């Protein structure tokens, strides 16, 4: 049985950030304080928390960071989660270590992967990430395809005067290699430098791109339970449009619960003031029933960030 929150929203997906360490420094990233690797959750702790989530009806697990593949025990983590029996296990990564780990991750039970890649231009990549890893990322993407991770999705954040003219080049790359392109509109965040100065400076309205897609697409699929997000099919290619989440539809259909790198249940992506610690009780010997109650406490804190009255 799937548990629902107080707004009748089922909890289907559990997104676990297993580290906030990262090996790139993207312009738009939310720069949270670094947690020492010695304080990160262990594979067994991650597995135990996942196991409890499964008893509450969670069907999908997504692993993220920071950069999750920076953890040398990432294959062990996926293997332990896979043995619990989830319907879907995925990872969001910057792709720099994907060529190294793709095959082992697939063998361990990983189903699919999202790769953050905003450009195919080396100089632009270095400007965005402050690193020169573009070729490693491309190699990792092709390796993921080769070993059978499917689908491989490319997350492309559009930024004005940086990469907004590269959409169709990226689409051609994705279509050539059987990838799905997700075009993401830059969203404002309190965590961005100088209180949203960056996001306001580089925000690019993707409506014209979506209007063009609507005209040239061979087919369109509306993902009703993903805020009516639209997926456009052009030949053998696929593009999905991801807009900022400041709307009531995003909250109405939200079925996700999150876990922070420090082991706290996070009921809402857009809030940090209602977290529930689970790693502390786990390390102090909490029983499975007690851990379930902690989960339920976190779930009961869920409320729509955006509603009709906001």
C-alpha positions in Angstrom: 0.0 0.0 0.0 1.3 3.4 -0.9 1.2 6.1 1.8 -0.4 9.4 1.0 0.2 12.8 2.6 -2.5 15.0 4.1 -3.3 16.4 0.7 -4.0 12.9 -0.8 -0.7 12.9 -2.7 0.9 9.4 -2.9 4.6 9.1 -2.1 6.0 7.1 -5.0 9.5 8.5 -5.6 12.3 8.9 -3.1 15.2 11.1 -4.1 18.3 10.7 -2.1 21.2 13.1 -2.2 24.1 10.9 -1.0 26.8 13.6 -1.0 27.1 17.4 -1.5 30.7 17.1 -2.7 31.2 17.8 -6.4 34.1 18.0 -8.8 32.7 20.8 -10.9 31.6 24.3 -10.0 28.6 25.2 -12.2 27.6 28.8 -12.5 24.0 28.1 -11.5 24.5 25.5 -8.8 23.1 25.9 -5.3 26.3 26.0 -3.3 25.5 24.2 -0.1 28.2 23.7 2.6 30.4 20.7 2.0 29.8 17.7 4.3 33.0 15.7 5.0 33.0 12.3 3.4 33.5 10.8 6.8 30.1 12.1 7.9 28.2 10.9 4.8 25.7 8.1 5.1 27.2 4.7 4.6 25.9 2.2 2.0 24.2 0.2 4.8 22.5 3.3 6.2 21.3 4.3 2.7 20.0 0.8 2.2 18.2 0.7 5.5 16.5 4.0 4.8 15.6 2.8 1.3 14.2 -0.4 2.8 11.9 1.5 5.2 10.8 3.7 2.3 9.8 0.6 0.3 7.5 -0.6 3.1 5.6 2.7 2.7 5.0 2.2 -0.9 7.9 4.0 -2.6 8.5 2.5 -6.0 11.2 4.6 -7.5 14.6 5.7 -6.2 16.7 8.5 -7.7 20.3 9.0 -6.5 21.8 12.5 -6.7 24.3 14.8 -5.1 26.5 16.9 -5.3 28.0 14.5 -7.7 27.0 10.9 -6.6 29.7 9.2 -8.7 32.4 11.0 -6.6 31.7 8.4 -4.0 34.0 5.4 -4.5 31.3 3.1 -3.0 28.6 4.2 -5.5 28.4 0.7 -7.0 27.9 -0.9 -3.6 25.2 1.6 -2.8 23.3 0.8 -6.0 23.7 -2.9 -5.5 22.3 -2.7 -1.9 19.3 -0.6 -3.1 18.6 -2.9 -6.0 18.3 -6.0 -3.7 15.4 -4.3 -1.9 13.3 -4.6 -5.1 12.4 -1.2 -6.4 10.6 -0.7 -9.8 13.1 1.9 -10.9 16.6 3.1 -9.8 18.2 6.1 -11.5 21.1 8.5 -11.0 21.6 12.2 -11.9 25.2 12.9 -12.6 27.5 15.4 -14.3 28.9 12.5 -16.2 32.6 13.0 -15.5 33.0 9.6 -13.9 30.3 7.8 -15.9 32.6 6.0 -18.4 34.4 4.5 -15.4 31.3 3.3 -13.6 28.6 2.8 -16.2 29.0 -0.9 -16.7 29.4 -1.8 -13.0 26.4 0.4 -12.2 24.3 -1.4 -14.8 25.4 -4.8 -13.5 24.6 -3.6 -9.9 21.0 -2.8 -10.9 20.9 0.8 -12.1 18.1 1.3 -14.7 18.8 4.7 -16.2 20.7 7.9 -15.9 20.3 11.7 -16.3 23.4 13.6 -17.3 23.8 17.3 -16.8 25.3 18.7 -20.0 24.6 22.3 -21.0 26.9 22.6 -24.1 28.9 20.7 -26.6 31.4 23.6 -26.9 34.6 23.1 -24.9 35.1 26.7 -24.1 31.5 27.2 -23.1 31.7 24.1 -20.9 34.7 25.4 -19.2 33.0 28.8 -18.6 29.9 27.1 -17.1 31.7 24.4 -14.9 35.1 25.9 -14.4 36.6 22.6 -15.5 37.8 21.0 -18.8 35.8 17.7 -18.6 33.7 17.9 -21.7 35.2 14.9 -23.5 35.0 12.8 -20.4 31.3 13.6 -20.1 30.7 12.7 -23.7 32.6 9.4 -23.3 30.5 8.6 -20.3 27.3 9.3 -22.1 28.2 6.9 -24.9 29.4 4.3 -22.5 26.1 4.5 -20.7 24.3 3.9 -23.9 26.6 1.1 -24.8 26.1 -0.9 -21.6 22.3 -0.6 -21.9 21.3 2.1 -19.4 18.0 3.3 -20.8 16.9 5.9 -21.2 19.9 8.2 -21.0 18.5 11.8 -20.6 20.5 14.9 -21.1 19.7 17.8 -18.8 20.4 21.1 -20.5 19.9 24.3 -18.6 19.5 27.2 -21.0 21.2 30.5 -20.1 21.0 33.8 -22.0 24.1 34.8 -23.9 25.8 31.5 -22.9 24.2 28.5 -24.6 20.7 29.5 -25.8 21.8 29.1 -29.4 22.9 25.5 -28.9 19.6 23.8 -28.5 19.4 22.3 -32.0 23.1 21.2 -32.0 22.4 19.4 -28.7 19.2 17.9 -30.1 21.1 16.5 -33.1 23.7 15.0 -30.8 21.0 13.4 -28.7 19.1 12.1 -31.7 22.2 10.6 -33.2 23.0 8.6 -30.0 19.5 7.7 -28.9 19.3 10.2 -26.0 16.4 12.2 -24.6 17.0 15.9 -24.4 15.5 17.8 -21.4 15.6 21.5 -21.9 15.5 23.2 -18.5 14.6 26.8 -17.9 16.9 28.5 -15.4 15.0 29.0 -12.2 15.5 31.7 -9.5 17.0 30.5 -6.2 17.8 32.1 -3.0 21.0 30.1 -3.1 22.3 31.7 -6.3 25.0 34.3 -5.8 23.9 37.8 -4.8 20.3 36.8 -4.1 19.2 35.8 -7.6 21.4 38.3 -9.5 22.8 35.5 -11.6 19.4 33.9 -12.4 17.9 37.2 -13.4 20.9 38.1 -15.5 21.0 34.8 -17.4 17.4 33.7 -17.4 16.2 32.8 -20.9 12.5 32.4 -21.7 12.1 29.0 -23.4 8.5 29.7 -24.6 9.7 30.5 -28.1 11.5 27.2 -28.3 8.4 25.4 -27.1 6.3 27.2 -29.7 8.7 26.1 -32.5 8.6 22.6 -31.2 4.8 22.6 -31.2 4.9 23.5 -34.9 7.5 21.1 -36.1 6.9 18.0 -33.9 5.5 14.8 -35.3 3.8 14.2 -32.0 3.3 15.6 -28.5 2.8 13.8 -25.2 1.5 15.7 -22.2 2.7 14.2 -18.9 -0.3 14.9 -16.8 1.3 14.0 -13.5 4.4 15.9 -14.3 2.8 19.3 -14.2 1.5 18.9 -17.8 5.1 18.8 -18.9 5.3 18.3 -22.7 7.4 15.9 -24.6 7.9 16.5 -28.3 8.8 13.8 -30.9 10.7 14.9 -34.0 11.7 12.0 -36.2 13.5 9.6 -33.9 14.4 12.4 -31.5 12.7 13.4 -28.2 12.7 16.7 -26.4 11.1 17.4 -23.1 10.5 21.0 -21.7 11.1 21.6 -18.0 9.9 24.9 -16.7 10.3 26.5 -13.3 8.2 25.0 -10.6 6.4 28.1 -9.3 3.0 26.9 -10.1 0.2 25.0 -8.4 0.2 22.1 -10.8 3.8 21.2 -9.7 2.7 21.0 -6.1 -0.7 19.3 -6.7 0.9 16.3 -8.4 4.1 16.1 -6.4 4.8 12.5 -5.4 8.4 12.9 -4.2 10.1 12.7 -0.9 13.7 13.7 -0.5 16.7 12.9 1.7 19.5 15.3 2.3 23.2 14.3 2.3 23.1 14.8 6.1 20.4 12.2 6.5 17.3 14.4 6.9 13.9 13.8 5.3 13.1 16.8 3.2 9.3 17.0 2.4 9.6 19.9 -0.1 12.2 20.7 -2.7 11.7 24.5 -2.1 11.9 24.4 1.7 14.6 23.8 4.3 12.7 24.7 7.4 10.7 21.5 8.0 13.4 18.7 7.8 13.1 15.6 9.9 16.3 13.8 11.0 16.4 10.1 10.4 20.1 9.3 10.3 20.5 10.3 14.0 17.9 7.9 15.3 19.2 5.2 12.9 22.7 5.5 14.3 21.3 5.4 17.8 19.6 2.0 17.2 16.1 3.0 16.2 13.9 0.0 15.2 12.2 -0.4 11.8 8.9 0.6 13.3 10.5 3.7 14.8 12.1 4.6 11.5 8.7 4.2 9.8 7.2 6.6 12.2 10.0 9.1 11.4 9.2 8.7 7.7 5.5 9.3 8.4 6.4 12.4 10.4 8.2 13.8 7.4 5.4 12.9 5.1 2.9 14.6 7.3 4.9 17.8 7.0 4.3 17.9 3.3 2.1 20.7 2.1 1.9 22.4 -1.3 4.5 25.2 -1.5 2.4 26.8 -4.2 -1.3 26.8 -3.9 -4.2 28.9 -5.2 -3.9 31.3 -2.3 -0.2 31.9 -2.6 
